[in-house]
Amino acid sequence: MKESPAPVRKRPIRAKPRAQYGALPFRRDPGLEILLVTSRDTGRWVIPKGWPMRSKSRRRVAALEALQEAGVEGRIEKAPLGDFDYLKTLKSGDQPCRVTVFPLEVTLQRETWREQAERSTRWFDWQAAAEAVHEPGLQRLIRDFALHMSAGDTTTA
């Protein structure tokens, strides 16, 4: 019996992870809810995130991405929740990324925003949000954040 050849990757994987910054948009009324957006390429549920920007802090980039991708504004924490890793598919090849995530308490959700035609948004209770995302590290961050919030803390991080 002939063995099948090993699958051939069409695109190389770059070894070094690139930095991205993301926001975890949330609201607390009536209970803890997380806002997720769909990715443009696959339609998977993700958080707003993007590449570093010149002369902008990590948390400012995260807040701008939340505004552009989900149409939300609010109070973004200075300290990140943590990081998660994922593989981004680019035309030049698959790129490992490490996303530093900042909690963003949403105070305003716009009726129109920049990427509205390219993405869907949806509020999830925190358990459903953790199940909706595919990245295990992001699932863990959502669960840890919810446990932190349910511990009676009035601060977000």
Number of C-alpha atoms within 10 A of each C-alpha: 3 4 5 6 6 6 6 6 9 8 13 10 16 14 10 10 14 15 16 21 27 29 31 27 27 24 17 12 7 7 11 17 20 25 25 26 21 20 16 14 9 7 12 16 23 20 26 25 22 19 16 16 12 7 8 11 13 22 22 20 22 31 27 21 23 27 21 18 26 27 19 24 20 18 14 20 19 14 14 18 19 16 19 18 18 16 14 13 13 10 8 10 14 17 20 18 21 18 24 21 26 26 26 26 20 19 12 12 13 10 8 12 14 12 15 15 10 13 17 17 16 13 16 17 17 21 15 12 22 22 16 15 18 13 16 14 17 24 19 15 18 22 17 14 20 19 13 15 16 12 9 8 10 9 8 18 14
